[in-house]
Amino acid sequence: MPVLSLRFELDDLTRPEVIRILEDHLEDMYAVTPAESVHALDLEALKVPEIAFWSAWDETELVGCGALKSLGEGDYELKSMRTTAAARGRGVATAMLRHLLAEARSRGGRRVLLETGTEDFYEPARRLYAGNGFTERPPFGSYVLDPNSVFFELSL
């Protein structure tokens, strides 16, 4: 079923459905990835000035979310990308990714970086990023080499 009326909102992280999607995100990360390799942020960690968080809505239904963390010098890190189970296969993740890339560009971004998992669970995410021009790269920032992580970069 295609997404017909997708709307992105810069979100304050207070609505119950937004909190729930983030809780689901963390639950899944800890269910498939060793705890020391989980880099997903909890609700409080997302409420810092250097992170801008968007929710994605199809009319009144929350269908996804994503965030950009400013790393300085025109670099942004993609965080908290998530599509609800009911919305998977409807193009929400691609639309959210494109929205976040456009936001990074509009803020003067030069690169978008990200970390995701290597487990089979993360294969759709890796395909999404590679299919949108991201290429693998070494760890960045405070990340270290980890068999459970893969890192990507896109020049804007």
C-alpha positions in Angstrom: 0.0 0.0 0.0 1.7 3.3 -1.1 2.1 6.2 1.2 -0.2 8.9 -0.2 0.1 11.8 2.3 3.4 11.5 4.1 4.1 14.5 6.3 7.3 15.1 8.3 7.2 17.0 11.6 10.1 18.4 13.6 9.2 16.5 16.7 9.5 17.4 20.4 9.5 13.7 21.5 6.5 14.1 23.8 3.7 12.3 22.0 2.9 8.7 23.2 3.1 7.2 19.8 6.5 8.7 19.1 7.8 7.5 22.5 6.5 4.0 21.7 8.2 3.8 18.3 11.5 4.7 20.0 10.9 2.1 22.7 10.2 -0.5 20.0 13.4 0.6 18.2 15.5 0.1 21.3 13.8 -3.2 22.1 14.7 -4.6 18.7 18.2 -3.3 18.8 18.9 -5.1 22.1 17.1 -8.2 20.9 19.4 -8.7 17.9 22.6 -7.0 18.8 25.0 -7.5 21.8 24.4 -4.7 24.3 27.9 -3.3 23.9 27.3 -2.8 20.2 24.0 -1.0 20.4 24.4 2.6 19.5 20.7 3.6 19.3 19.8 6.6 21.5 17.1 6.6 24.1 14.5 9.3 24.5 16.6 11.5 26.8 19.7 11.2 24.6 17.7 12.4 21.6 16.7 15.6 23.5 19.9 17.5 23.0 20.5 20.6 21.0 22.7 19.0 18.4 20.0 16.5 17.4 16.9 17.3 15.3 14.3 14.6 15.3 11.4 14.2 12.8 8.4 12.0 12.9 6.7 10.8 9.7 2.9 10.7 9.5 0.5 9.3 6.9 -2.6 11.4 7.7 -3.0 10.7 11.5 -0.9 7.5 11.6 2.7 7.6 12.8 4.7 5.6 10.2 8.3 6.4 11.0 11.0 8.6 12.4 14.6 9.7 12.0 17.1 12.2 13.3 20.2 14.1 12.4 22.9 14.8 14.9 25.3 17.6 14.1 28.9 16.5 14.4 30.3 19.9 13.4 32.2 21.1 10.3 29.2 20.1 8.1 29.1 16.5 9.2 25.8 15.0 10.3 25.1 11.5 11.7 21.9 9.7 10.9 20.2 8.4 14.0 17.0 6.7 15.1 15.8 5.7 11.6 12.7 3.5 12.1 9.5 2.5 10.2 6.6 1.1 12.1 5.8 -2.6 11.4 2.5 -1.6 9.8 4.1 0.8 7.4 7.0 -1.4 6.1 7.1 -1.8 2.4 5.3 1.5 1.8 8.3 3.6 1.0 8.4 5.3 4.3 12.1 4.6 5.0 13.2 6.0 1.6 11.0 9.1 2.0 12.4 9.7 5.5 16.0 9.2 4.3 15.5 11.7 1.5 13.9 14.1 3.9 16.9 13.9 6.3 19.4 14.3 3.5 17.5 17.4 2.2 17.6 18.8 5.8 21.3 18.1 6.1 21.9 19.9 2.8 19.7 22.9 3.8 21.8 23.2 7.0 25.0 23.4 5.1 25.9 19.7 5.5 28.8 18.3 3.5 28.5 14.6 4.6 26.1 12.3 6.3 27.5 9.4 8.3 25.8 6.5 10.0 26.4 3.3 11.9 24.1 0.3 11.5 24.3 -3.4 12.4 25.7 -6.3 10.6 23.1 -8.9 11.6 20.5 -10.1 9.1 17.9 -8.0 10.8 19.7 -4.9 9.5 19.9 -6.0 5.9 17.0 -3.9 4.7 18.7 -0.8 6.3 22.0 -1.6 4.6 20.2 -2.0 1.3 18.4 1.3 1.7 21.6 3.2 2.5 23.7 1.6 -0.3 20.8 2.1 -2.8 20.8 5.8 -2.0 24.5 6.3 -2.6 26.0 5.7 0.8 29.4 3.8 0.7 31.0 1.8 3.5 33.8 3.6 5.5 35.8 3.1 8.6 34.4 4.0 12.1 34.0 7.8 12.7 33.8 9.9 15.9 33.9 7.8 19.0 33.0 4.5 17.2 35.5 1.7 17.1 35.9 -1.3 14.8 33.2 -3.8 15.9 32.1 -7.0 14.1 28.5 -6.0 14.9 28.7 -2.6 13.2 29.1 -1.3 9.7 29.6 2.4 8.9 28.5 4.4 5.9 29.0 7.9 4.4 27.4 10.0 1.8 28.9 13.2 0.5 26.3 15.9 -0.1 
